[in-house]
Amino acid sequence: MATVSSDGLDQVRSRIDAIDQELLRLISERARCAQRVAHLKTESNGDQVQFYRPEREVAVLRRIKDANPGPLDSEEVARLFREIMSACLALERPLNTAFLGPAGTFTQAAAIKHFGHSVVTRAMATIDEIFREVESGACDFGVVPVENSTEGVVSHTLDLFMSSPLRITGEVTLRIHHHLMSHDANPSAIRVLYSHQQSLAQCRGWLDRHLPHAERIAVGSNADAARTAATEPGAAAVAGLQAAEIYGLTVLAERIEDDPGNTTRFLVIGKADSPPSGQDKTSLLLSCRNQAGGLHALLMPLAAHGISMTRIESRPSRRGIWDYVFFIDILGHRQDLAVTAALEHLEKDAPLFKILGSYPVAVL
C-alpha cells in the first residue's frame, strides 16, 4: 500500500484552513450587507417593511444551482445557500412560521426546508389553527400539507381556502421517508403501532409483511405517534428521523414506505402574493355552470392563451347538493400578460372566481 506524504496532507489542510477563513470573512460581509439592507428598508418604509422576499431568494438559489461547478451536488449547494440566507434574514427580523405540530412532523421539516433553520417555528394542533395564526398576524407565514403523491389531496387544507383571505406565497416538496421506531429493540415485542392515517396507508405492504399482528392506531400526526410510543411499553411508531431524535426512540427499520418516490407537497400561506420570479405558479378556485360541457367551456381561456394547467381537483362547494368547486394550478404569474388575459376571461365566465396566489415554483 502506498504511503501518503505527510507534507502533501499538511499542504492540503493548510489550504483548507485558508479557504475556511476566507469563507468566514465573506459570510460575515454578506451578513453585514443584510443588516444594511434592513436599515435602508426601515428608513424608506417605516413599519411597513417586507424583509422576506421569496422571489429574490428563489432567484439566488436558481442562479447558484445553474452556476455550480461541482463536485458538490447542485441541490446540496442550494441547501447551503438557503441556510446562509436564513441566518442573514434572521439578522434583519426572524420569521415566525406556524406548522402542524407537535415538534418533529414532516410539516415542520417542510417549513425548515423552505425557510432554513433560522426560522422560528410554532407548532399548531390543527390546520385551522395555522390559518388563524397567520390571519391574525401572530405568525408571518404558515406551512400546510396539500397533497401526497400516493394518497392524494389533503381535503381539509383545500376547504379552508374557500373562506380564508390568505394567499399562497410558496410551495415545498418533501420526499417522505417513514421509519419504524420504538424503545423496544426487538420488533417481535411490538404489540401496538401508532402513526398518522396516511403514513399507515403508505407503509401498508411493509407492515403487513413484518408486523402483521401489531394493532395499528391512527393518531393526529407522526410526531404524536412517536411521543406516545416513547411512553408506552410494547409500542412503536412510524415517523420521520427527526421525531426519533426528539422523543429518544431507536430506529428499528428505515424507509419502510411502499413507494420509494413518496413525496408530499406543502403550501406556504401568507397575506400577500409573491412578486414574479420568472418561474411561477398561480392557484385558482373556480366553479362552473351546471350544464353539459360547463367545465370544458370554463377552461377554454387557458388553452386559448397558451397557459399550461398542472393540476385540477374538485371539492364539494358546501352551497348545495352535488355542487362543486375546482382547485386549479397553472404555470405563470398572475402579472404575466398571457396569464392576466386568461384570468380576465375566467373571471367573466366563472360563477365563483378566486385567485389563491401566485408564487415561485419550488427550487429544492
Salt bridges, closest charged atoms under 4 A:
GLU22 OE2 - ARG25 NH2 2.67
GLU29 OE1 - ARG25 NH1 3.37
GLU43 OE2 - HIS39 NE2 3.05
GLU55 OE2 - ARG53 NH2 2.27
GLU57 OE1 - ARG82 NH1 2.62
GLU75 OE1 - ARG79 NH1 3.99
GLU76 OE1 - ARG79 NH2 2.81
GLU83 OE2 - HIS117 ND1 2.87
ASP128 OD1 - HIS156 NE2 2.46
ASP140 OD1 - ARG93 NH2 2.87
GLU147 OE2 - ARG265 NH1 3.29
GLU147 OE2 - ARG311 NE 3.38
ASP159 OD2 - ARG315 NH2 2.77
ASP159 OD2 - ARG318 NH2 3.12
GLU171 OE1 - ARG265 NE 2.91
GLU171 OE1 - LYS281 NZ 3.15
ASP208 OD1 - ARG216 NH2 2.68
ASP224 OD1 - ARG227 NH2 2.58
GLU232 OE2 - ARG191 NH2 3.66
GLU257 OE2 - HIS177 ND1 2.80
ASP273 OD2 - ARG167 NH1 3.11
ASP273 OD2 - ARG334 NH1 2.67
ASP323 OD2 - ARG319 NH2 3.19
ASP329 OD2 - ARG265 NH1 2.94
ASP329 OD2 - ARG311 NH1 3.58
